[in-house]
Amino acid sequence: MNSPILEVKGISKSFGNVKALDSVNFYLQKGIVHGLLGENGAGKSSLMNVLSGIYIPESGSIKINNQNIDKMTPDVAASFGIGMVHQEFRLIESFTIKDNLTLSKSCIFTNNFNKAYDKYSEIFALNSSFLTPVNELSVGEKQKVEIMKLIFKNSQIMLLDEPTAVLTPQETMQLK
């Protein structure tokens, strides 16, 4: 078995008296889709927020590509190609789709945006012009733009926090 691209050992995180993560071990293999399953409150979102640098764990270790990470921050996570789609959208509603996709300085499609947008909007069945303001999109279309943001940032590890919760059954099938 190849070494994991991401490995966490003994990760713990509390919020006051509530222990969200208790000595969690988890790893990801390159090229494999992994899913975290569990009841509400099981700590799935908390773990993803630790991996994306939003939450700082009280204990445990994180390794990415066999490199120990002393302190995970959103910038460190991004530098290692970790991107996350949160349950709550992180889009700027008054900006266009293009503005939201190219907002990051790490956008890999700056020089050929139109071609890339045509390709991924077809893959995701997003039938909106990239000049459409985000506030004119349906909830499902906004979720697709969020996922496209990870692609446009060249994220190597994509953390999706309940990505189909806001989608219709037809939109969910389009993501497969």
N, C-alpha and C positions, 0 to 999 in steps of 0.2 A: 504494500500500500504506500502511495506517495505521501510525503509529509503534508499536513494540512496547510492551507493558505492563511487560515485564521484559527487560533486556538485560545480558548479562555479556560483558566483553571481556578477553582475556588472563589469565584466572583460572588461577593455579597454586597447588598445595597439595602439600606433601611430608610424609611421616611418616618421619623419619630419612633414610635413603638412598633410600627408595622415593618416586618421584614419582607421586602419585595423579592429579593434574591438571597438564597442561603447556600453558599458554597457551590455555585453552579459551574459545571464543566461542559464545554461545548466546543465543537470544531467544525470547520467547513473544508471540504475537498474541492479543488478547482474543477469546474466543468459539471458540477452536480447541483441540481436544485434541491435545497434543503427546506423543510417546513417545520415550524414549531407549532405544536398543538397543545392545547390546554384550556382549562376553564377561564372565565373572566377572573382577573386578579391573580393568575398563576405566575405572572412575571415576564411574559413574552415581550411586551412593549418595554418594560424596564431593562431587559437584557439588550434589546436593540438600541435603546437610548444610551446604554453604557458603551456598546460597540461603536456608536456614531459620535461619541465624545460629549454627549449632552449631560449625562449623569456621570459622576465620579464615584466609583465603587469604594467601599471601606476596606475591602481586602480582595486578594486574588491577583492574577497576572493575565496579561494579554500579549499574545505573540502574533505578528503578521509576517508571513513569508520568513519564518524562523527568526525574526527580529523582535526582541523584547521591547515593549512599549512602556516607558516609565510613567507617562501621564497622557492618557487619551483625551484629546480635545477635538472639537469639530474640525479645526484646521489640520491636525495630525491625521484624523480619520480620512479627510479629503485627500491629503497627500499620499495616502496608501490606497486610494481609489475606492473608499467606502462611501456610499451614498445611501440615503434613506428617504423613503416616501412615508410620511407620517399619516396618521388617521385624520388629522386636521390639515387641510391644504395649506401649503406655504407658497402660494402664488400671490402676486401683486395684482389685485382685481382690476385696477384701472389701466394696467399695461396690456399690450397685445401679447398674443401667444409667442411671437418672435422675441419680444422684449424679455419675457420670462425665460425662454430657452437660452438666450444669449447673455443673460445678466451676469453670469459667472465669467471670470477671466479665464477659466479653464475650458470654455466651450471649444470643442475640437472641430466644429463645423463652421467656424467664422467665415472662411474663404469660400465655402460651397454650401451655404445654408439652404438655399432653395432646393437643391438636389437632395440634401439630407432630409429636409422637411417633407418633401414629396414622398420619399421612400418610407419614412417612419409613420407619416400620417396615413399612408396606404396600409401598412402593416397593422396599425392600431385602428383602422377604419375611423379616423378622425376627419370628418368632412367639413372642416372649417379652414378658411384662409388663415395664414399665419399673421395677418393684419387684424384679425378679430380680437377685440378686447376680451380678456378673460371673464369679465363680469357678464358677458353675453353667452357663455358656455353653460351647458348642463353640468350637473354634478359628475356624471360619467365622463364627459369630455375633459373636465378639469383633472380627474384622476389620470386619464391618459396623458395629459400634458405633464403631470407630475412624474410619471414613469419615463416619459421622453426626456425630461430634464436630466435624469440619471444617465441616459444614453448619450446625450449631448455633452455631459461632463466626463464621459468615458469612464464611468464607475465600473470597477472590476468586481466589487462586491456590492450587490444591490439588496438592501434591507427594505422589505415591503411590509408595513404594519397594517394588516387586514386590508389588502389592496382591493378586494372585491366586495367589501361590506357596503359600499355606496353604489355599486354597479347593478344594472338589471341583469337577469340571466343571459340575455343576448350579448351584452357588453362583456360579461365574464367569459363567455365562450370565445370572444374575439381576442382576449388576452392569451388564450392557450395557444 
